[in-house]
Amino acid sequence: QVQLVESGGGLVQPGGSLRLSCAASGFTFSSYAMGWYRQAPGKEREWVATITMYGGTNYPDSVKGRFTISRDNAKKTVSLQMNSLLPEDTAVYYCNALRQTWGRKDEYWGQGTQVTVSS
């Protein structure tokens, strides 16, 4: 059974930091690109960060330089270090696993963890 379980969300003041973690099980973690997405109330889900199976990373401009994604294939975890948080970073953050090979797409989502940035 595939599971992605996020943790580490909470309430933080603007300018503060949080570290999200996602524990994976039930699939070959090292063969998947891992990512983080977020969804704020009334908005569509948006991409936050990606780390490929080879360790390459990518971010949108909105979080570049503030957020860092990392993975530990031995522990089957992916983390998101979030620094210099802004009120507009408030959202539910979701862990994503994706593998695309020869026209086949395997994708999994976690249940999400709430991040609230407020004074």
C-alpha positions as CSV (number, residue, x, y, z in Angstrom):
1,Q,0.0,0.0,0.0
2,V,1.4,3.3,-1.1
3,Q,1.7,6.0,1.6
4,L,3.1,9.5,1.7
5,V,2.8,11.0,5.2
6,E,3.7,14.7,5.7
7,S,4.7,16.2,9.0
8,G,6.2,19.4,10.3
9,G,3.5,22.0,9.5
10,G,2.3,24.5,12.0
11,L,2.1,28.2,12.8
12,V,5.1,30.4,12.3
13,Q,5.7,34.2,12.3
14,P,6.7,36.0,9.1
15,G,10.4,35.7,8.6
16,G,10.5,32.4,10.5
17,S,11.4,28.9,9.3
18,L,9.8,25.5,9.1
19,R,10.9,22.1,7.9
20,L,8.4,19.7,6.4
21,S,9.1,16.0,6.0
22,C,7.4,13.3,4.0
23,A,7.8,9.6,4.8
24,A,7.2,7.3,1.8
25,S,6.3,3.6,1.7
26,G,4.9,1.1,-0.6
27,F,6.8,2.0,-3.8
28,T,10.4,2.2,-5.1
29,F,11.2,5.6,-3.6
30,S,14.6,6.0,-5.4
31,S,12.9,5.6,-8.8
32,Y,10.6,8.5,-8.3
33,A,11.0,12.3,-8.6
34,M,9.6,13.8,-5.4
35,G,8.0,17.2,-5.1
36,W,6.1,19.6,-2.9
37,Y,3.0,21.4,-3.8
38,R,0.7,23.8,-1.9
39,Q,-2.8,25.0,-2.0
40,A,-4.1,28.1,-0.4
41,P,-7.8,28.7,0.4
42,G,-9.7,29.6,-2.8
43,K,-6.6,29.0,-5.0
44,E,-5.4,26.2,-7.3
45,R,-2.7,23.8,-6.1
46,E,0.7,25.1,-7.1
47,W,4.1,23.6,-7.5
48,V,6.7,24.5,-4.9
49,A,9.7,22.3,-5.4
50,T,11.0,19.2,-7.2
51,I,13.9,16.8,-6.7
52,T,14.7,14.3,-9.3
53,M,15.7,10.7,-8.7
54,Y,19.3,11.9,-9.4
55,G,19.1,14.8,-6.9
56,G,18.6,17.7,-9.2
57,T,16.3,20.4,-7.8
58,N,14.0,23.0,-9.3
59,Y,11.8,25.7,-7.8
60,P,9.4,28.4,-9.0
61,D,10.6,32.0,-8.6
62,S,8.2,32.6,-5.7
63,V,10.2,30.3,-3.4
64,K,13.6,30.2,-5.0
65,G,16.4,31.1,-2.5
66,R,14.0,30.6,0.4
67,F,13.0,26.9,0.1
68,T,15.3,23.9,-0.2
69,I,14.1,20.4,-1.1
70,S,16.2,17.3,-0.2
71,R,15.8,13.6,-0.2
72,D,17.2,10.6,1.7
73,N,16.7,7.5,-0.3
74,A,17.9,5.2,2.5
75,K,15.2,6.5,4.8
76,K,12.7,7.1,2.0
77,T,12.0,10.6,3.1
78,V,11.9,14.0,1.3
79,S,12.1,17.3,3.2
80,L,11.4,20.9,2.5
81,Q,13.3,23.5,4.4
82,M,11.4,26.8,4.3
83,N,13.1,30.0,5.4
84,S,12.1,33.6,5.4
85,L,8.5,32.6,5.4
86,L,5.9,35.1,4.1
87,P,2.1,35.3,4.9
88,E,1.5,34.3,1.3
89,D,3.2,31.0,2.0
90,T,0.2,30.0,4.1
91,A,-1.3,26.9,2.5
92,V,-1.7,23.2,2.8
93,Y,1.5,21.6,1.6
94,Y,1.4,18.2,-0.2
95,C,4.1,15.7,-0.9
96,N,4.1,14.2,-4.4
97,A,5.8,11.2,-6.0
98,L,6.0,10.9,-9.8
99,R,7.5,8.5,-12.2
100,Q,7.0,8.7,-15.9
101,T,8.4,5.9,-18.1
102,W,7.5,4.9,-21.7
103,G,4.1,6.6,-21.6
104,R,3.2,5.3,-18.2
105,K,2.6,7.7,-15.3
106,D,2.6,6.7,-11.7
107,E,1.8,9.5,-9.2
108,Y,1.0,9.6,-5.6
109,W,0.0,12.3,-3.2
110,G,0.1,12.7,0.6
111,Q,-2.8,14.1,2.7
112,G,-1.2,17.4,3.3
113,T,0.1,19.4,6.2
114,Q,-1.1,22.9,7.1
115,V,1.4,25.8,7.2
116,T,0.2,29.1,8.5
117,V,2.5,32.2,8.5
118,S,1.0,34.9,10.7
119,S,2.0,37.3,13.4
